[in-house]
Amino acid sequence: MNRVLLAILLTILPAGTVLADGGHHHGAAPAVPTLKNQVTTRISVTEDTVTLTFGPIDLPSPHEGDLAASLPRHIFQLPEDRYMTGYKSEVFTQDGKALPQNYLHHILMMNNDKPSVSCDGEPLFFAGAGLELLETRFPDGYGVKLEKGRHLMSVVAFYHKAPPTKNVMARFTMYTTKKGMPVKEMDVYQVGVNIVCYSKFSQRGSDQTDEGIEIKPGVSIHSAPLKFKMDGCVKFAYPHGHDELLLITLDNKTTKQTLLRTVPDVGMDGTFMTFQPHQVYKDAAGFSVNTKDEYEMTMVHHHPIHNPNVQHGMGNYLLYMTPGECSPANMASSVQ
């Protein structure tokens, strides 16, 4: 069968469908809005890609529900096992005109049949893309397994301050391995200065919203302690940030090592542009994290003192890691 035609066989569940349990008890399904005007999601599958296209929708569009979504959730299944080896995001108008990447706040991909390691009681968040990176490719030979029949879910949010724009579309493409190619499976782990687990959003302070932590005028430094719930060897770190971000770091406080140090490309006024490829950690050798040591996440912002507008910031990583600490012979060194 032509694999392009596999798109016809994909099961698309309605926005209000209860999440499949899959033998794991995740608790209540996350609250995501059902919009009055249903926005369509189209899915196509080829030999080495799975592509979701969202829209059209008129902007600005608010964020609603526990997952801060602009569109209803969409749940689907793949007709065969795949390994995701990377992904990219795009935002454009219905007639094909490219739009600034910062119109798109995020596209989140979740596996409702697999529990998260980093966020107890939540399904696995296995991929996410927003304004920070146009394209992601993992080290050769590594991927995230997407099993046949698993209930996968997309959550899409556009930037709520985007200018009025008609018929906006978004596209999320997952690169996958061709059948029979050897792949080492990776787990996915969320970390951040701001609270990243949606089941804990009720614990956020008064200075924290869906957009992040409020940034005061001048230089702001926010740090948060971190304990890992699994031992792992990190092969790829996907960073996430907003306007006025200057730096994100991950430090091992026990061994006194800086593991990640990520600086974005920004405009003269602090407008976030992208994370350049050399600032994105990607190494097949990897670095180790474990459940014993104490870690810390830090983010640094600068808000112009003459700017009266309120700004919120985030400093997150989506860590792709193999289970167990790295082999000492192959382990990459920490940031120098």
Short mmCIF file of the C-alpha atoms (twelve columns), coordinates in Angstrom:
data_MODEL
# 
_entry.id   MODEL 
# 
loop_
_atom_site.group_PDB 
_atom_site.id 
_atom_site.type_symbol 
_atom_site.label_atom_id 
_atom_site.label_alt_id 
_atom_site.label_comp_id 
_atom_site.label_asym_id 
_atom_site.label_seq_id 
_atom_site.Cartn_x 
_atom_site.Cartn_y 
_atom_site.Cartn_z 
_atom_site.pdbx_PDB_model_num 
ATOM 1   C CA . MET A 1   0.000   0.000  0.000  1 
ATOM 2   C CA . ASN A 2   1.281   3.466  -0.830 1 
ATOM 3   C CA . ARG A 3   2.286   5.025  2.487  1 
ATOM 4   C CA . VAL A 4   0.831   8.380  1.529  1 
ATOM 5   C CA . LEU A 5   -2.540  6.631  1.511  1 
ATOM 6   C CA . LEU A 6   -1.982  5.546  5.103  1 
ATOM 7   C CA . ALA A 7   -3.294  8.959  6.083  1 
ATOM 8   C CA . ILE A 8   -6.752  7.701  5.188  1 
ATOM 9   C CA . LEU A 9   -6.397  4.926  7.750  1 
ATOM 10  C CA . LEU A 10  -5.475  7.200  10.648 1 
ATOM 11  C CA . THR A 11  -8.064  7.302  13.395 1 
ATOM 12  C CA . ILE A 12  -9.002  10.866 14.312 1 
ATOM 13  C CA . LEU A 13  -11.010 11.079 17.526 1 
ATOM 14  C CA . PRO A 14  -13.289 14.057 18.270 1 
ATOM 15  C CA . ALA A 15  -12.093 16.802 20.574 1 
ATOM 16  C CA . GLY A 16  -14.348 15.739 23.431 1 
ATOM 17  C CA . THR A 17  -13.262 12.081 23.485 1 
ATOM 18  C CA . VAL A 18  -11.995 10.775 26.829 1 
ATOM 19  C CA . LEU A 19  -8.285  9.917  26.784 1 
ATOM 20  C CA . ALA A 20  -7.521  6.209  26.473 1 
ATOM 21  C CA . ASP A 21  -6.111  4.799  29.707 1 
ATOM 22  C CA . GLY A 22  -3.858  2.197  28.116 1 
ATOM 23  C CA . GLY A 23  -3.356  0.443  31.451 1 
ATOM 24  C CA . HIS A 24  -1.897  3.564  33.112 1 
ATOM 25  C CA . HIS A 25  -3.923  5.650  35.529 1 
ATOM 26  C CA . HIS A 26  -3.235  9.278  34.704 1 
ATOM 27  C CA . GLY A 27  -6.156  10.736 36.642 1 
ATOM 28  C CA . ALA A 28  -8.666  13.112 35.052 1 
ATOM 29  C CA . ALA A 29  -8.105  14.075 31.442 1 
ATOM 30  C CA . PRO A 30  -6.675  17.582 31.001 1 
ATOM 31  C CA . ALA A 31  -9.244  20.284 30.373 1 
ATOM 32  C CA . VAL A 32  -8.859  21.625 26.858 1 
ATOM 33  C CA . PRO A 33  -11.550 23.848 25.327 1 
ATOM 34  C CA . THR A 34  -13.958 22.791 22.629 1 
ATOM 35  C CA . LEU A 35  -14.353 25.789 20.350 1 
ATOM 36  C CA . LYS A 36  -17.711 26.758 18.853 1 
ATOM 37  C CA . ASN A 37  -16.241 26.659 15.354 1 
ATOM 38  C CA . GLN A 38  -14.388 23.377 14.945 1 
ATOM 39  C CA . VAL A 39  -10.895 23.890 13.505 1 
ATOM 40  C CA . THR A 40  -9.750  20.999 11.371 1 
ATOM 41  C CA . THR A 41  -6.573  18.967 11.720 1 
ATOM 42  C CA . ARG A 42  -5.285  17.045 8.718  1 
ATOM 43  C CA . ILE A 43  -2.750  14.239 9.072  1 
ATOM 44  C CA . SER A 44  -0.610  12.683 6.354  1 
ATOM 45  C CA . VAL A 45  1.926   9.865  6.567  1 
ATOM 46  C CA . THR A 46  4.821   9.020  4.256  1 
ATOM 47  C CA . GLU A 47  7.641   6.499  4.635  1 
ATOM 48  C CA . ASP A 48  9.674   8.869  6.806  1 
ATOM 49  C CA . THR A 49  7.321   11.624 8.031  1 
ATOM 50  C CA . VAL A 50  4.104   12.173 9.961  1 
ATOM 51  C CA . THR A 51  2.649   15.639 9.311  1 
ATOM 52  C CA . LEU A 52  -0.173  17.434 11.140 1 
ATOM 53  C CA . THR A 53  -1.678  20.592 9.642  1 
ATOM 54  C CA . PHE A 54  -3.871  22.824 11.823 1 
ATOM 55  C CA . GLY A 55  -6.325  25.547 10.897 1 
ATOM 56  C CA . PRO A 56  -7.362  27.897 9.581  1 
ATOM 57  C CA . ILE A 57  -7.965  30.083 12.624 1 
ATOM 58  C CA . ASP A 58  -8.166  33.856 13.071 1 
ATOM 59  C CA . LEU A 59  -5.673  35.512 15.411 1 
ATOM 60  C CA . PRO A 60  -5.343  36.638 18.109 1 
ATOM 61  C CA . SER A 61  -6.700  33.577 19.886 1 
ATOM 62  C CA . PRO A 62  -6.657  33.212 23.695 1 
ATOM 63  C CA . HIS A 63  -5.189  30.278 25.623 1 
ATOM 64  C CA . GLU A 64  -7.704  28.174 27.511 1 
ATOM 65  C CA . GLY A 65  -7.730  25.053 29.682 1 
ATOM 66  C CA . ASP A 66  -5.002  23.303 31.687 1 
ATOM 67  C CA . LEU A 67  -2.836  22.876 28.586 1 
ATOM 68  C CA . ALA A 68  -3.107  26.526 27.491 1 
ATOM 69  C CA . ALA A 69  -4.534  25.685 24.063 1 
ATOM 70  C CA . SER A 70  -5.892  27.864 21.252 1 
ATOM 71  C CA . LEU A 71  -7.485  24.904 19.440 1 
ATOM 72  C CA . PRO A 72  -9.356  21.789 20.563 1 
ATOM 73  C CA . ARG A 73  -7.118  18.818 21.229 1 
ATOM 74  C CA . HIS A 74  -6.835  16.209 18.491 1 
ATOM 75  C CA . ILE A 75  -6.197  12.553 19.236 1 
ATOM 76  C CA . PHE A 76  -4.933  10.156 16.595 1 
ATOM 77  C CA . GLN A 77  -3.224  6.802  16.120 1 
ATOM 78  C CA . LEU A 78  -0.467  5.610  13.811 1 
ATOM 79  C CA . PRO A 79  -1.036  2.503  11.678 1 
ATOM 80  C CA . GLU A 80  2.440   1.107  12.433 1 
ATOM 81  C CA . ASP A 81  5.351   1.540  14.857 1 
ATOM 82  C CA . ARG A 82  7.580   4.532  14.154 1 
ATOM 83  C CA . TYR A 83  10.656  6.112  15.760 1 
ATOM 84  C CA . MET A 84  10.600  9.917  15.771 1 
ATOM 85  C CA . THR A 85  14.083  11.243 14.957 1 
ATOM 86  C CA . GLY A 86  13.298  14.966 14.806 1 
ATOM 87  C CA . TYR A 87  10.596  17.501 14.000 1 
ATOM 88  C CA . LYS A 88  9.897   20.978 12.671 1 
ATOM 89  C CA . SER A 89  7.155   23.595 12.970 1 
ATOM 90  C CA . GLU A 90  5.768   26.118 10.493 1 
ATOM 91  C CA . VAL A 91  3.179   28.912 10.679 1 
ATOM 92  C CA . PHE A 92  1.620   30.482 7.583  1 
ATOM 93  C CA . THR A 93  -1.627  31.792 6.076  1 
ATOM 94  C CA . GLN A 94  -4.097  29.604 4.239  1 
ATOM 95  C CA . ASP A 95  -2.855  30.963 0.907  1 
ATOM 96  C CA . GLY A 96  0.710   29.864 1.723  1 
ATOM 97  C CA . LYS A 97  2.314   33.102 2.962  1 
ATOM 98  C CA . ALA A 98  4.890   32.445 5.701  1 
ATOM 99  C CA . LEU A 99  4.261   34.237 9.004  1 
ATOM 100 C CA . PRO A 100 6.737   35.206 11.749 1 
ATOM 101 C CA . GLN A 101 7.556   32.169 13.872 1 
ATOM 102 C CA . ASN A 102 6.623   34.034 17.045 1 
ATOM 103 C CA . TYR A 103 2.954   33.928 16.000 1 
ATOM 104 C CA . LEU A 104 3.133   30.296 17.145 1 
ATOM 105 C CA . HIS A 105 3.485   29.879 20.905 1 
ATOM 106 C CA . HIS A 106 3.761   26.101 20.899 1 
ATOM 107 C CA . ILE A 107 2.704   22.795 19.415 1 
ATOM 108 C CA . LEU A 108 2.829   20.010 21.996 1 
ATOM 109 C CA . MET A 109 2.705   16.308 21.197 1 
ATOM 110 C CA . MET A 110 1.611   13.911 23.941 1 
ATOM 111 C CA . ASN A 111 1.329   10.128 24.230 1 
ATOM 112 C CA . ASN A 112 -1.770  9.518  26.338 1 
ATOM 113 C CA . ASP A 113 -0.982  5.809  26.734 1 
ATOM 114 C CA . LYS A 114 2.488   6.310  28.228 1 
ATOM 115 C CA . PRO A 115 3.057   8.003  31.609 1 
ATOM 116 C CA . SER A 116 5.463   10.896 32.028 1 
ATOM 117 C CA . VAL A 117 8.545   10.267 34.162 1 
ATOM 118 C CA . SER A 118 9.064   13.941 35.010 1 
ATOM 119 C CA . CYS A 119 5.413   14.828 35.740 1 
ATOM 120 C CA . ASP A 120 3.640   12.265 37.930 1 
ATOM 121 C CA . GLY A 121 0.117   11.406 36.819 1 
ATOM 122 C CA . GLU A 122 0.459   13.059 33.414 1 
ATOM 123 C CA . PRO A 123 0.803   11.494 29.969 1 
ATOM 124 C CA . LEU A 124 4.168   11.700 28.242 1 
ATOM 125 C CA . PHE A 125 4.996   15.013 26.537 1 
ATOM 126 C CA . PHE A 126 7.322   13.763 23.802 1 
ATOM 127 C CA . ALA A 127 7.772   16.721 21.449 1 
ATOM 128 C CA . GLY A 128 7.192   20.439 21.393 1 
ATOM 129 C CA . ALA A 129 7.966   23.257 19.023 1 
ATOM 130 C CA . GLY A 130 7.365   26.974 19.153 1 
ATOM 131 C CA . LEU A 131 9.171   30.081 18.075 1 
ATOM 132 C CA . GLU A 132 12.589  28.893 19.264 1 
ATOM 133 C CA . LEU A 133 13.581  26.330 16.616 1 
ATOM 134 C CA . LEU A 134 12.418  25.793 13.065 1 
ATOM 135 C CA . GLU A 135 13.817  22.276 12.864 1 
ATOM 136 C CA . THR A 136 15.136  19.604 15.237 1 
ATOM 137 C CA . ARG A 137 17.217  16.525 14.383 1 
ATOM 138 C CA . PHE A 138 18.387  14.062 17.027 1 
ATOM 139 C CA . PRO A 139 21.844  12.436 16.863 1 
ATOM 140 C CA . ASP A 140 21.984  9.701  14.238 1 
ATOM 141 C CA . GLY A 141 20.685  6.359  15.449 1 
ATOM 142 C CA . TYR A 142 18.448  7.735  18.238 1 
ATOM 143 C CA . GLY A 143 14.691  8.220  18.365 1 
ATOM 144 C CA . VAL A 144 11.484  8.260  20.408 1 
ATOM 145 C CA . LYS A 145 9.252   5.236  19.861 1 
ATOM 146 C CA . LEU A 146 5.684   5.904  18.721 1 
ATOM 147 C CA . GLU A 147 3.852   2.587  18.844 1 
ATOM 148 C CA . LYS A 148 1.047   1.497  16.566 1 
ATOM 149 C CA . GLY A 149 -2.385  2.172  18.030 1 
ATOM 150 C CA . ARG A 150 -1.190  4.440  20.838 1 
ATOM 151 C CA . HIS A 151 -3.384  7.479  21.432 1 
ATOM 152 C CA . LEU A 152 -1.278  10.503 20.501 1 
ATOM 153 C CA . MET A 153 -2.536  14.044 21.061 1 
ATOM 154 C CA . SER A 154 -1.654  17.444 19.635 1 
ATOM 155 C CA . VAL A 155 -2.100  20.688 21.584 1 
ATOM 156 C CA . VAL A 156 -1.684  23.959 19.671 1 
ATOM 157 C CA . ALA A 157 -1.400  27.495 21.035 1 
ATOM 158 C CA . PHE A 158 -0.793  30.692 19.098 1 
ATOM 159 C CA . TYR A 159 0.780   33.758 20.701 1 
ATOM 160 C CA . HIS A 160 -2.083  35.642 22.329 1 
ATOM 161 C CA . LYS A 161 -0.538  39.024 21.409 1 
ATOM 162 C CA . ALA A 162 -0.200  38.231 17.693 1 
ATOM 163 C CA . PRO A 163 -1.673  41.012 15.504 1 
ATOM 164 C CA . PRO A 164 -5.104  40.442 13.934 1 
ATOM 165 C CA . THR A 165 -4.516  37.926 11.127 1 
ATOM 166 C CA . LYS A 166 -7.079  35.924 9.168  1 
ATOM 167 C CA . ASN A 167 -6.879  32.250 8.198  1 
ATOM 168 C CA . VAL A 168 -3.700  31.280 10.034 1 
ATOM 169 C CA . MET A 169 -2.373  27.725 9.668  1 
ATOM 170 C CA . ALA A 170 0.301   25.753 11.508 1 
ATOM 171 C CA . ARG A 171 2.130   22.600 10.526 1 
ATOM 172 C CA . PHE A 172 4.076   20.102 12.629 1 
ATOM 173 C CA . THR A 173 6.206   17.516 10.853 1 
ATOM 174 C CA . MET A 174 7.727   14.557 12.689 1 
ATOM 175 C CA . TYR A 175 10.673  12.895 10.968 1 
ATOM 176 C CA . THR A 176 10.655  9.135  11.430 1 
ATOM 177 C CA . THR A 177 12.973  6.264  10.573 1 
ATOM 178 C CA . LYS A 178 12.265  3.974  7.702  1 
ATOM 179 C CA . LYS A 179 11.189  0.439  8.546  1 
ATOM 180 C CA . GLY A 180 13.965  -1.879 9.684  1 
ATOM 181 C CA . MET A 181 16.560  0.793  10.490 1 
ATOM 182 C CA . PRO A 182 18.266  0.265  13.897 1 
ATOM 183 C CA . VAL A 183 17.358  2.915  16.478 1 
ATOM 184 C CA . LYS A 184 18.238  3.364  20.154 1 
ATOM 185 C CA . GLU A 185 15.128  4.428  22.057 1 
ATOM 186 C CA . MET A 186 15.140  7.638  24.127 1 
ATOM 187 C CA . ASP A 187 12.955  8.792  27.008 1 
ATOM 188 C CA . VAL A 188 11.744  12.397 27.187 1 
ATOM 189 C CA . TYR A 189 12.078  14.509 30.357 1 
ATOM 190 C CA . GLN A 190 10.785  18.052 31.060 1 
ATOM 191 C CA . VAL A 191 12.687  20.543 33.221 1 
ATOM 192 C CA . GLY A 192 12.235  24.272 33.757 1 
ATOM 193 C CA . VAL A 193 12.625  27.264 36.037 1 
ATOM 194 C CA . ASN A 194 8.887   27.876 35.765 1 
ATOM 195 C CA . ILE A 195 6.474   25.041 36.597 1 
ATOM 196 C CA . VAL A 196 6.326   22.738 33.558 1 
ATOM 197 C CA . CYS A 197 3.874   20.069 34.789 1 
ATOM 198 C CA . TYR A 198 0.329   21.207 34.010 1 
ATOM 199 C CA . SER A 199 -1.078  19.205 36.946 1 
ATOM 200 C CA . LYS A 200 0.910   21.556 39.221 1 
ATOM 201 C CA . PHE A 201 -0.197  24.829 37.627 1 
ATOM 202 C CA . SER A 202 -2.371  25.495 40.689 1 
ATOM 203 C CA . GLN A 203 0.865   25.744 42.723 1 
ATOM 204 C CA . ARG A 204 2.195   28.640 40.659 1 
ATOM 205 C CA . GLY A 205 2.916   31.896 42.461 1 
ATOM 206 C CA . SER A 206 1.078   35.144 41.783 1 
ATOM 207 C CA . ASP A 207 3.886   36.225 39.435 1 
ATOM 208 C CA . GLN A 208 3.498   33.158 37.173 1 
ATOM 209 C CA . THR A 209 0.945   32.591 34.387 1 
ATOM 210 C CA . ASP A 210 0.602   30.412 31.290 1 
ATOM 211 C CA . GLU A 211 3.082   32.827 29.682 1 
ATOM 212 C CA . GLY A 212 5.718   32.253 32.370 1 
ATOM 213 C CA . ILE A 213 7.209   34.212 35.273 1 
ATOM 214 C CA . GLU A 214 6.807   37.996 35.373 1 
ATOM 215 C CA . ILE A 215 10.035  39.783 34.419 1 
ATOM 216 C CA . LYS A 216 10.783  42.985 36.335 1 
ATOM 217 C CA . PRO A 217 12.518  46.008 34.730 1 
ATOM 218 C CA . GLY A 218 16.269  45.579 34.411 1 
ATOM 219 C CA . VAL A 219 18.111  42.278 34.771 1 
ATOM 220 C CA . SER A 220 16.184  39.399 36.368 1 
ATOM 221 C CA . ILE A 221 17.708  36.098 37.468 1 
ATOM 222 C CA . HIS A 222 15.388  33.239 38.392 1 
ATOM 223 C CA . SER A 223 16.587  29.854 39.651 1 
ATOM 224 C CA . ALA A 224 14.825  26.691 40.782 1 
ATOM 225 C CA . PRO A 225 16.151  23.480 42.384 1 
ATOM 226 C CA . LEU A 226 15.736  20.230 40.471 1 
ATOM 227 C CA . LYS A 227 15.836  16.526 41.342 1 
ATOM 228 C CA . PHE A 228 15.711  13.974 38.539 1 
ATOM 229 C CA . LYS A 229 13.391  10.980 38.886 1 
ATOM 230 C CA . MET A 230 15.468  8.731  36.623 1 
ATOM 231 C CA . ASP A 231 19.090  8.138  35.689 1 
ATOM 232 C CA . GLY A 232 19.732  9.050  32.083 1 
ATOM 233 C CA . CYS A 233 22.240  9.938  29.387 1 
ATOM 234 C CA . VAL A 234 21.114  13.165 27.683 1 
ATOM 235 C CA . LYS A 235 21.675  13.155 23.919 1 
ATOM 236 C CA . PHE A 236 19.623  16.211 22.915 1 
ATOM 237 C CA . ALA A 237 18.231  19.225 24.787 1 
ATOM 238 C CA . TYR A 238 15.419  21.238 23.211 1 
ATOM 239 C CA . PRO A 239 15.362  24.757 24.756 1 
ATOM 240 C CA . HIS A 240 12.320  26.994 25.169 1 
ATOM 241 C CA . GLY A 241 12.243  30.717 25.891 1 
ATOM 242 C CA . HIS A 242 10.401  33.987 25.304 1 
ATOM 243 C CA . ASP A 243 11.258  37.601 24.469 1 
ATOM 244 C CA . GLU A 244 13.982  39.274 26.582 1 
ATOM 245 C CA . LEU A 245 15.638  35.964 27.474 1 
ATOM 246 C CA . LEU A 246 19.447  36.141 27.712 1 
ATOM 247 C CA . LEU A 247 20.468  32.742 29.095 1 
ATOM 248 C CA . ILE A 248 19.229  29.321 30.291 1 
ATOM 249 C CA . THR A 249 21.448  26.952 32.286 1 
ATOM 250 C CA . LEU A 250 21.307  23.521 33.899 1 
ATOM 251 C CA . ASP A 251 23.879  22.953 36.658 1 
ATOM 252 C CA . ASN A 252 24.791  19.905 38.724 1 
ATOM 253 C CA . LYS A 253 25.238  21.523 42.142 1 
ATOM 254 C CA . THR A 254 26.639  18.344 43.713 1 
ATOM 255 C CA . THR A 255 29.517  17.908 41.261 1 
ATOM 256 C CA . LYS A 256 29.752  21.652 40.512 1 
ATOM 257 C CA . GLN A 257 29.365  21.206 36.750 1 
ATOM 258 C CA . THR A 258 27.452  23.291 34.232 1 
ATOM 259 C CA . LEU A 259 25.740  20.779 31.969 1 
ATOM 260 C CA . LEU A 260 23.814  23.121 29.670 1 
ATOM 261 C CA . ARG A 261 24.362  26.791 28.852 1 
ATOM 262 C CA . THR A 262 22.063  28.132 26.132 1 
ATOM 263 C CA . VAL A 263 22.064  31.693 24.738 1 
ATOM 264 C CA . PRO A 264 19.367  32.786 22.267 1 
ATOM 265 C CA . ASP A 265 19.677  35.036 19.235 1 
ATOM 266 C CA . VAL A 266 17.708  38.215 20.026 1 
ATOM 267 C CA . GLY A 267 16.968  41.567 18.423 1 
ATOM 268 C CA . MET A 268 18.281  44.914 19.655 1 
ATOM 269 C CA . ASP A 269 15.097  45.389 21.691 1 
ATOM 270 C CA . GLY A 270 15.291  41.899 23.195 1 
ATOM 271 C CA . THR A 271 12.781  40.313 20.827 1 
ATOM 272 C CA . PHE A 272 13.428  36.579 20.735 1 
ATOM 273 C CA . MET A 273 14.503  35.315 17.318 1 
ATOM 274 C CA . THR A 274 15.835  31.758 17.609 1 
ATOM 275 C CA . PHE A 275 18.336  29.426 19.216 1 
ATOM 276 C CA . GLN A 276 21.142  29.017 16.693 1 
ATOM 277 C CA . PRO A 277 22.194  25.401 15.986 1 
ATOM 278 C CA . HIS A 278 25.518  25.765 17.826 1 
ATOM 279 C CA . GLN A 279 23.566  26.743 20.971 1 
ATOM 280 C CA . VAL A 280 21.439  23.583 20.944 1 
ATOM 281 C CA . TYR A 281 22.952  20.571 22.720 1 
ATOM 282 C CA . LYS A 282 23.216  17.532 20.431 1 
ATOM 283 C CA . ASP A 283 25.780  14.818 21.161 1 
ATOM 284 C CA . ALA A 284 25.557  11.040 20.747 1 
ATOM 285 C CA . ALA A 285 28.044  10.646 23.626 1 
ATOM 286 C CA . GLY A 286 25.736  12.568 25.954 1 
ATOM 287 C CA . PHE A 287 26.056  13.691 29.571 1 
ATOM 288 C CA . SER A 288 24.712  11.920 32.661 1 
ATOM 289 C CA . VAL A 289 21.962  12.929 35.075 1 
ATOM 290 C CA . ASN A 290 20.919  10.872 38.101 1 
ATOM 291 C CA . THR A 291 18.495  10.681 40.994 1 
ATOM 292 C CA . LYS A 292 21.174  11.220 43.664 1 
ATOM 293 C CA . ASP A 293 22.616  14.638 42.815 1 
ATOM 294 C CA . GLU A 294 21.166  18.117 43.343 1 
ATOM 295 C CA . TYR A 295 20.557  20.187 40.201 1 
ATOM 296 C CA . GLU A 296 19.507  23.761 39.482 1 
ATOM 297 C CA . MET A 297 17.855  25.505 36.531 1 
ATOM 298 C CA . THR A 298 18.510  29.215 35.952 1 
ATOM 299 C CA . MET A 299 17.218  31.779 33.466 1 
ATOM 300 C CA . VAL A 300 18.350  35.375 32.930 1 
ATOM 301 C CA . HIS A 301 16.242  38.122 31.324 1 
ATOM 302 C CA . HIS A 302 16.588  41.840 30.686 1 
ATOM 303 C CA . HIS A 303 13.461  44.005 30.526 1 
ATOM 304 C CA . PRO A 304 14.165  47.576 29.293 1 
ATOM 305 C CA . ILE A 305 13.564  49.966 32.178 1 
ATOM 306 C CA . HIS A 306 11.683  52.385 29.903 1 
ATOM 307 C CA . ASN A 307 9.238   49.704 28.720 1 
ATOM 308 C CA . PRO A 308 6.001   49.794 30.786 1 
ATOM 309 C CA . ASN A 309 4.587   46.607 29.235 1 
ATOM 310 C CA . VAL A 310 4.437   43.488 31.388 1 
ATOM 311 C CA . GLN A 311 6.661   40.655 30.138 1 
ATOM 312 C CA . HIS A 312 6.655   37.001 31.205 1 
ATOM 313 C CA . GLY A 313 9.579   34.647 30.701 1 
ATOM 314 C CA . MET A 314 10.303  30.935 30.538 1 
ATOM 315 C CA . GLY A 315 13.468  28.868 30.668 1 
ATOM 316 C CA . ASN A 316 12.804  25.209 29.873 1 
ATOM 317 C CA . TYR A 317 14.457  22.168 28.337 1 
ATOM 318 C CA . LEU A 318 12.946  19.047 26.848 1 
ATOM 319 C CA . LEU A 319 15.676  16.475 27.468 1 
ATOM 320 C CA . TYR A 320 15.962  13.428 25.225 1 
ATOM 321 C CA . MET A 321 17.910  10.700 27.029 1 
ATOM 322 C CA . THR A 322 18.603  6.995  27.022 1 
ATOM 323 C CA . PRO A 323 17.884  5.181  30.323 1 
ATOM 324 C CA . GLY A 324 20.849  4.769  32.683 1 
ATOM 325 C CA . GLU A 325 23.884  6.992  33.050 1 
ATOM 326 C CA . CYS A 326 26.311  7.401  30.156 1 
ATOM 327 C CA . SER A 327 29.196  5.022  29.647 1 
ATOM 328 C CA . PRO A 328 32.278  6.763  31.146 1 
ATOM 329 C CA . ALA A 329 34.313  5.923  28.050 1 
ATOM 330 C CA . ASN A 330 31.865  7.695  25.740 1 
ATOM 331 C CA . MET A 331 30.493  10.473 27.948 1 
ATOM 332 C CA . ALA A 332 30.789  14.033 26.659 1 
ATOM 333 C CA . SER A 333 32.411  16.657 28.860 1 
ATOM 334 C CA . SER A 334 30.347  19.363 30.540 1 
ATOM 335 C CA . VAL A 335 30.263  22.949 29.301 1 
ATOM 336 C CA . GLN A 336 33.716  24.490 29.582 1 
# 
